[in-house]
Amino acid sequence: MRRFIRILSNFIVKFRRAIKRHGIIGLFLVTAERIAVLANNLRPSIRREISMREKRAAEFDLQYGVDTAGFIHPTELSINHPNQVHAVSYRGSDSELFRKAIGTLSIDHRRFIFIDFGSGKGRAVLLAKEFPFKKIVGVELSKELHAIAQDNLKRFCSQISRCGDVELLCADAVAYPLPDDCLVCYFCNPFDATLMARMVLNIHESFSRNPREIFFVYYNAKEGHLLDSSDFFKSIETIGSVRIWQATQSSAGFGE
Ligand SMILES: C[S@@+](CC[C@H](N)C(=O)[O-])C[C@H]1O[C@@H](n2cnc3c(N)ncnc32)[C@H](O)[C@@H]1O
């Protein structure tokens, strides 16, 4: 009985907190989204794929002595920021797919900064160290996930580390000022269409000011239509659920 009362009072506290955070309609939408994800995850092919990815995530953590696994809904994090309502749940990039996708870029990595917008516990940042980027940046909104990523970076014990300059920031990705270098902008489905549209605009503005090589790598590219419908990005590659676009000079009005 006592256990039941404790569970019920925990539920009421969480329910009140969620109402305060999302409002009634927002909470309804979040719940509907969760049910849709759960229903989709029940399909046998999706279940097999998820279990393979979870296995790889556990192996990654064990191999490198880090903590990047798990699925965390934004309401489980104490993010106190207006853009939290646009956030998508935490789940690290699949290591195999990440390596394949970044490996297809035929670039001189030493000229590029890799930026993970919504870096979570830092798995993509750690994986990016396998490539000789000039610098790697991770931008994460949640303080808890940012702290875990910092700890992971300290503990990461890989033999392959081709980039020593890694910066982790706890900040809103859309407010991050883009550096003037060549960029690989990485998004592992971090937020909804509202913020993705702002990111597309930010990158386009930065490119128009200073045309250079900018790649937009979008894992689980749910809002890929935003880039497809923009004149400023050319779709160049699709690897499973990862799509890659490049900012193009011609569309920025500079001629090809
Ligand atoms: C799917 S996880 C991606 C984790 C990581 N990039 C990886 O590939 O392993 C998305 C992350 O984006 C973060 N996020 C959501 N909205 C954000 C925002 N406005 N600014 C920065 N991070 C954000 C979430 O907290 C979550 O950790």
The ligand as an ORCA input file, in Angstrom:
! r2SCAN-3c Opt
* xyz 0 1
  C      19.141     12.809    -30.530
  S      20.153     13.624    -29.330
  C      21.682     13.641    -30.215
  C      22.916     13.301    -29.406
  C      24.249     13.436    -30.116
  N      24.262     14.464    -31.106
  C      24.705     12.165    -30.778
  O      24.600     12.116    -31.984
  O      25.152     11.240    -30.104
  C      19.582     15.317    -29.516
  C      20.137     16.257    -28.466
  O      19.807     17.589    -28.844
  C      19.644     18.354    -27.655
  N      18.939     19.595    -27.969
  C      17.619     19.771    -28.214
  N      17.344     21.058    -28.463
  C      18.526     21.731    -28.391
  C      18.898     23.098    -28.575
  N      18.013     24.030    -28.880
  N      20.203     23.416    -28.437
  C      21.128     22.481    -28.127
  N      20.827     21.184    -27.920
  C      19.544     20.805    -28.076
  C      18.864     17.387    -26.765
  O      18.954     17.761    -25.403
  C      19.560     16.047    -27.080
  O      20.606     15.814    -26.196
*
